[in-house]
Amino acid sequence: MRHTRSYTFHIALVALGCMLAIPPAHAAPPLRVAQLESLRYPLVEVDAQGKVSGGLLKTLGDRIAEKLGTSAQHSLWSRRRTEAAVLAGDADIACYLSPIWSDEARDGLWSIPVLPQIERVVALRGKRLPSQAPQDFKGLRVAIMLGYHYPAIQGLFDAKAAQPVEETRVDNLFRLLLTDRADVLITSEAEIEGQFRQFPAQRERFEVGKQAFTTVDTQCLVSPKSPWSLTQVNAALKALVSSGEIGRLAARYGLSMR
């Protein structure tokens, strides 16, 4: 009898262990968030192991996942592969994108507008800071990223009434102003904040225009193969927007909403 009881008890423990090891059938899948590996603070931070460790877009992905009742898994993708990864179902979502920037995913599943990408004009403090395009840019050397086009002042460039000075890196745009090889630069708020975080002393050396030069409402691209639908993602985003959390999140990282 003692042997029988011991055997029965052992079987019960094994059965209990198996039950605990099996995840609940209703467990929600994680939200797989694709992040562009070219982005840096304040949008994305990467640790020494090459893992996404912080930044506005990580926090946004985490909050969307929480609203969906799950957790977020972040992975880095090259710019040219990010949208393809979402469309193929290798990731569920990627944010801070826009259909107007995309040929491949123009007709994809796009969320409501979430965060604006705002570009501003920057000049050395004490120098003339243009605000109205195109008239205020006449005669200026304008530092811009290679390949970027600005319709508001392109006519000045075409007529040689202003000079574009192109660079491939944001820190070099600032260097052009510091070395008097350009008068002003145009770049995004995120790039400006990232520059000042890397070089804190420069924050006092430059003046950033208060008026936005360009604004694009960025959105999230949702995979048609994701277990999470566009409707669910939009519901999560609407809750974050209506509560003011998106605006507070932008301000936390030094960005604005207009």
N, C-alpha and C positions, 0 to 999 in steps of 0.2 A: 504494500500500500504506500509506504514512504517513497519507494522508487517511482511509483506511478504518479504521485503528487509532484515530485520533483521534475519528472519528465513533462508533465502537463504545464507546470509553471514555466519551464524553459521554453516550450513552444509558444506560450502566450507572450513572453518577452520578445522572442524573435518576430512574432507577428506585429507587435507594437512597434518595434524598431523599423520594420518595413513600412508601416503606415506613416511613421514620422518622416521617413526618408523620401516619400513620394510627395511632390509638390501638389497643392490643391489644383484640381482640374480647372478652376475658374481663375487662376492666377493671371493677371494682366501681363501681356508681353511688354518689354521695355520699349521706350521711344528712342529709336536710333537716330541721333542727331549728327548730320554731316557738317563739319566746320572747315572753312577754307584755311589751308595751312599757311597761306601768304598773309593772313591777317594777324595783327599783333595788338597789344594793349592800346586802347581800352576794350577792344572788341573780343579778343581771344588772348589768353595767356597759356603758354606751354611750359611744362616743367623740364628738368634735365633729362628725363627719360622719354621726352617727346610726347607726353600725354597732355591732353587739354586739362588745365588745372584752374582756370579762372577766366574772368572777363565778362563783359556785358552779355555776349551771346551764349556763353555757358550758363549764366544765371537765367537768361530768358528760356533756354531749353529746359533747364531744371524746373522752372515754374510752369511751363506748358505741360510737362510730364506730370507734375503734381496735380494740376487741374484735371488731367486725364485719369488720375488714380494709379499712376505707375511711376517708374524711375527712368531717368535719361541715361543713355550710353552715348558718349561723344567720341567721334573719330575724325581724324584729319584727312582731307582730300585736297589734291591739287585743284587750282581754279578750273582747269579745263575738264576735270573729271567729276567735279562735285554734282552738277546737275545730272550728268549721265548716271551717277551712282543712285541718285534719288529716283530717276525715271525707271531704272532697272530693278529697283526694290532692294538694293544693297544698303540703303538708308531710308528712313521714313520721312525725314524732313530736313530742310536746310533753310536758314533764314538770312536776312540781310541781302536779299537778291531782288531782282526786278525783271518782269517779263520784257521790258524795253531794252534790257542789257543782253537778252538771250535770244539766239536764233533757235537753238536746240529745244528749249523748253517754253517757247513763247505761248504755246497752246496747252501748257501743262496745268496742273491743279494748283492754283495760286490762292493764298489766303487773303484775308482783308489786309489793308495797309497796317504795318506795325510800327516801324521806326523810320523817320526820314533820314536820308543821307544828305547832309547839308555841306556845301562847299562855301568857303569864305576867302576873302582877300586878306593877305597879310603883308605888312610893311614894317621896316625898322621903326621903332618908336621915334617920333619927331619928324618923320618923313610924311609926304603927302599920301593919304590913304584914299584911293578912289572908291566911290560908292555907287555912282550911276554909270551903267554901261549903255552905249559905248563912249559917250563924250568924255568921261573922266579918265579914260585909259589912253587918250591920244598922247603920243610921244613917249609912252612908257615901255620899258623892257619888262615883259611879263613872263615869269618863270612858271612853266606848266609841265606836267608829266608827259613824256613822249607818247604820242598817239592819242592824246586827249584833245577833244574839239569843243570849242565854246562858241556857239552860233552868235551870241550877243556881241562878241568882239572879233569874230572871224573876218568881218569886213575890214576892220582896221588892219589886221595882219595882211590881208590880200592887197590892200592899198599902200602897204608899207608905212601906215600912219602909226603903227605900234609894232613892237618886235617881240615875237614869241621866243623864249629861251627854254629849250626842252631838256629835260633830265629824265633819268630812269629810276631815281631813288628820291624819296621825300626829303631825307636829310640833306641831299645835295641842293634841293630847292632853297632851303634855308641858308645853306652855305653861299649860294649865289648872291643873296641879299647881303650877307655879312661881308663879302668880298667886293661889293659894288659892281657885280656883273649883271644884276637885275634890280629893278625898282620895287616890284611887288611880286607876290606869288599867289597862286590859287590852288587850294587843296581842301580836302574834307576836314570837318571838325575832328573826326576820329584820328586822322593822321596828325593834325596839329596837336591834339592832346597827347598822342603817343610821343611826338617829338619833344614836347615840354617835360614829359615824365622822364625821358631818357637824358635830357639836358636841362635840368631845372633852372639853371641860371638864365637860360634863354627866354623864359617867360616874361621877364622884365625888359628884355631887349626888343621884343616885337609887339606890335599892336595888331589885333585881330578885328576885322570889320564886323560891326554889329548887324549889318544887313546881309542876309544870305545872298550869295551870288548865284547858286543853283540849288534846287531842292528836288530830290527824287524820293517818293514814298516807297520804301523797301517792304517786301512781303516774304512770306515763307512758301517755299515750294514743297508740296506734299506728294509723296509717291502714290501712284495709282495702285501699287501692289502692297501698300502698307495696311496692317490691320486697323490702323487709325484713319478714319475718314476725314476728308476736308471739312465736313460739317462739325465733327468733334473738335478738330484743331481750331476752327473759327470760333466755336463756342468758348474754348479755353482762352483764346486771344481776346475776344470781346470782354470777357470777365476781367482780364488783366488791364485792358484799356479803360473800361468804365470805372474801375476802382481807383484809377490814377497810378497804378503800380508801374506801368510802362514809363510814364513821365518821371516818376521818382527814380526808376532804374537808370534812365538816361542821365538825369542830373547827378546821380551817384558816380557816374563815370565821366563827368565833365562834358556831356553832350546836351543838346537842346532839342526841342520838338518843333521848332519853327525858326 
